[in-house]
Amino acid sequence: RRTVKLEQLFHGKQLILALFSPALGSLFLLTLLISAAQSSFIVGAQTISFDVLKLTSSQFGLILTVVGLVSVIMQVGVIRVLLKIFKRQEFLLTLALIGSVVTLVALFYFHQNLNWLIFLNIFYTIFASPGMPVISGLISQRTQTEDQGLGLGLNQAYMAMGMIIGPLLAGLVAETGLSHVFLLSAGLLVLGLVAAKNLFVKVKPVNL
């Protein structure tokens, strides 16, 4: 097991330096990438729904309601069951990322069909749901008890950064084609898969 010392890593709220933490850096980077991918996906799905499929606000609201219900079901019960099935949370996170990438690529090809759009939106929600809960759990595992609040707080900061970066990137990519936003989200999650490989290296809980 690798011992990691981080006494001064977060001095002065150096978020950039936090990304290089052997214990937590990959998790923070994953949060940033997942948040950016999710935000850009929302921009793409909403724009295509109104500009390509010409949905009304009530129709789009109904889709959001269905997707929201699926998300609630996942958060309330299914994720807990999955965490019991997978002995290591890293495996669940990796599978969730792979499923999300496949679904986003499928959305790129089938976005002009309303039925496919709804179907794939639901599947994307299913695959995306375990991401943040698993990351939060891993941060708690890799951080000493007295510093878990700080670790989760830093994670929230990276999530907020992703919510800013995602729409900005989506706006740039959408200039080349609205559906390309789905490929952007998929690409961000592929980078997340690369980062996730580091999670399989065992580390001792650290102080921030």
C-alpha positions as CSV (number, residue, x, y, z in Angstrom):
1,R,0.0,0.0,0.0
2,R,1.3,3.4,-0.9
3,T,1.5,6.0,1.9
4,V,0.6,9.5,0.8
5,K,1.4,12.8,2.6
6,L,-0.6,15.9,1.7
7,E,0.0,18.3,4.6
8,Q,0.6,21.3,2.4
9,L,-1.2,20.2,-0.8
10,F,-4.3,22.4,-0.3
11,H,-2.5,25.3,1.3
12,G,-4.1,28.5,-0.1
13,K,-6.9,26.5,-1.7
14,Q,-4.7,25.5,-4.5
15,L,-7.3,23.6,-6.5
16,I,-4.8,23.0,-9.4
17,L,-2.3,21.3,-7.0
18,A,-5.1,19.1,-5.6
19,L,-5.3,17.4,-9.0
20,F,-1.8,16.0,-8.5
21,S,-2.6,14.3,-5.2
22,P,-1.8,10.6,-5.6
23,A,-4.8,9.7,-3.3
24,L,-7.4,12.2,-4.4
25,G,-6.3,13.9,-7.6
26,S,-7.9,11.4,-9.9
27,L,-11.2,11.6,-8.0
28,F,-11.2,15.4,-8.3
29,L,-10.4,15.3,-12.0
30,L,-13.2,12.7,-12.5
31,T,-15.7,15.1,-10.8
32,L,-14.6,17.9,-13.0
33,L,-14.9,15.8,-16.2
34,I,-18.2,14.2,-15.2
35,S,-19.7,17.5,-14.2
36,A,-18.5,19.1,-17.5
37,A,-19.9,16.2,-19.5
38,Q,-23.2,16.3,-17.8
39,S,-23.6,20.0,-18.2
40,S,-22.7,19.9,-21.9
41,F,-25.1,16.9,-22.4
42,I,-27.9,19.0,-20.9
43,V,-27.2,21.8,-23.3
44,G,-27.2,19.4,-26.3
45,A,-30.3,17.6,-25.3
46,Q,-32.3,20.7,-24.6
47,T,-31.2,22.5,-27.8
48,I,-31.9,19.4,-30.0
49,S,-35.3,18.9,-28.3
50,F,-36.4,22.5,-29.2
51,D,-34.5,23.3,-32.4
52,V,-34.4,19.9,-34.1
53,L,-37.4,17.9,-32.8
54,K,-39.5,21.1,-32.2
55,L,-40.9,19.9,-28.9
56,T,-43.1,22.2,-26.9
57,S,-42.1,23.2,-23.4
58,S,-44.7,20.8,-21.9
59,Q,-43.4,17.9,-23.9
60,F,-39.8,18.6,-22.9
61,G,-41.0,19.0,-19.3
62,L,-42.6,15.6,-19.4
63,I,-39.4,14.1,-20.6
64,L,-37.5,15.8,-17.8
65,T,-40.1,14.4,-15.3
66,V,-39.6,10.8,-16.5
67,V,-35.8,11.2,-16.4
68,G,-36.0,12.7,-13.0
69,L,-38.1,9.8,-11.7
70,V,-35.5,7.4,-13.0
71,S,-32.8,9.3,-11.3
72,V,-34.7,9.3,-8.0
73,I,-35.2,5.5,-8.2
74,M,-31.5,5.1,-8.9
75,Q,-30.4,7.3,-6.0
76,V,-32.9,5.9,-3.5
77,G,-32.5,2.2,-4.0
78,V,-30.6,0.9,-7.0
79,I,-27.2,2.4,-6.3
80,R,-27.3,1.0,-2.8
81,V,-27.9,-2.5,-4.2
82,L,-25.1,-2.0,-6.8
83,L,-22.7,-1.0,-4.1
84,K,-23.4,-4.3,-2.3
85,I,-22.9,-6.3,-5.5
86,F,-19.6,-4.7,-6.5
87,K,-17.0,-5.3,-3.8
88,R,-14.9,-2.4,-5.1
89,Q,-16.6,0.9,-5.9
90,E,-14.0,1.6,-8.6
91,F,-15.4,-1.2,-10.8
92,L,-18.9,0.2,-10.5
93,L,-17.6,3.7,-11.4
94,T,-15.7,2.3,-14.4
95,L,-18.7,0.4,-15.7
96,A,-20.9,3.5,-15.3
97,L,-18.5,5.6,-17.3
98,I,-18.3,3.0,-20.1
99,G,-22.1,2.8,-20.2
100,S,-22.4,6.6,-20.3
101,V,-19.9,6.8,-23.2
102,V,-21.8,4.2,-25.2
103,T,-25.1,5.9,-24.6
104,L,-23.8,9.3,-25.6
105,V,-22.3,7.9,-28.9
106,A,-25.7,6.3,-29.6
107,L,-27.4,9.7,-29.0
108,F,-25.1,11.2,-31.6
109,Y,-26.4,8.8,-34.2
110,F,-30.1,8.6,-33.2
111,H,-30.8,12.1,-31.8
112,Q,-33.3,13.0,-34.6
113,N,-35.7,10.3,-33.5
114,L,-37.8,11.3,-30.5
115,N,-38.4,7.8,-29.2
116,W,-34.6,7.0,-29.3
117,L,-33.9,10.4,-27.7
118,I,-36.2,9.5,-24.7
119,F,-35.0,5.9,-24.5
120,L,-31.3,6.9,-24.5
121,N,-31.8,9.8,-22.1
122,I,-33.2,7.3,-19.6
123,F,-30.3,5.0,-20.1
124,Y,-27.8,7.8,-19.8
125,T,-29.4,8.8,-16.5
126,I,-29.2,5.2,-15.3
127,F,-25.5,5.0,-16.1
128,A,-24.6,8.5,-14.9
129,S,-26.4,8.1,-11.5
130,P,-23.7,6.1,-9.6
131,G,-20.9,8.6,-10.6
132,M,-21.0,11.3,-7.9
133,P,-22.1,9.1,-5.0
134,V,-19.3,6.6,-5.7
135,I,-16.7,9.4,-6.0
136,S,-17.9,10.9,-2.7
137,G,-17.6,7.5,-1.0
138,L,-14.1,7.0,-2.4
139,I,-13.1,10.5,-1.1
140,S,-14.3,9.6,2.3
141,Q,-12.4,6.3,2.2
142,R,-9.2,8.0,1.1
143,T,-9.4,10.9,3.6
144,Q,-8.8,10.9,7.4
145,T,-12.1,11.3,9.3
146,E,-11.3,14.8,10.5
147,D,-10.6,16.0,6.9
148,Q,-13.5,14.3,5.1
149,G,-15.5,17.5,5.1
150,L,-12.7,19.4,3.4
151,G,-12.3,16.7,0.9
152,L,-15.9,16.7,0.0
153,G,-15.9,20.5,-0.1
154,L,-13.1,20.5,-2.6
155,N,-15.0,18.0,-4.7
156,Q,-18.0,20.3,-4.8
157,A,-15.7,23.1,-6.0
158,Y,-14.6,20.9,-8.9
159,M,-18.2,20.0,-9.6
160,A,-19.1,23.7,-9.8
161,M,-16.1,24.3,-12.2
162,G,-17.4,21.5,-14.4
163,M,-20.8,23.1,-14.6
164,I,-19.2,26.3,-15.9
165,I,-16.8,24.6,-18.3
166,G,-19.3,22.2,-19.8
167,P,-21.7,24.7,-21.3
168,L,-18.8,26.9,-22.6
169,L,-17.4,23.9,-24.4
170,A,-20.8,22.8,-25.6
171,G,-21.4,26.3,-27.1
172,L,-18.2,26.1,-29.1
173,V,-18.7,22.6,-30.3
174,A,-22.4,23.2,-31.2
175,E,-21.1,25.7,-33.9
176,T,-19.9,22.6,-35.9
177,G,-23.2,20.7,-35.3
178,L,-25.6,20.3,-32.5
179,S,-25.2,16.6,-32.2
180,H,-21.5,17.0,-31.8
181,V,-22.1,18.1,-28.2
182,F,-22.9,14.4,-27.4
183,L,-19.5,13.4,-28.7
184,L,-18.0,16.2,-26.6
185,S,-19.6,14.7,-23.5
186,A,-18.5,11.2,-24.5
187,G,-14.9,12.5,-25.0
188,L,-14.8,14.0,-21.6
189,L,-15.9,10.8,-20.0
190,V,-13.3,8.8,-22.0
191,L,-10.7,11.1,-20.3
192,G,-12.5,10.2,-17.1
193,L,-11.9,6.5,-17.8
194,V,-8.2,7.2,-18.3
195,A,-8.2,9.0,-14.9
196,A,-10.2,6.2,-13.3
197,K,-7.4,3.7,-13.9
198,N,-5.4,5.3,-11.1
199,L,-8.2,4.5,-8.6
200,F,-7.2,0.9,-8.6
201,V,-4.0,1.7,-6.8
202,K,-4.6,1.3,-3.0
203,V,-3.7,4.2,-0.8
204,K,-4.0,4.9,2.9
205,P,-6.4,7.6,4.2
206,V,-4.7,11.0,4.1
207,N,-4.9,14.3,5.8
208,L,-5.6,17.4,3.7
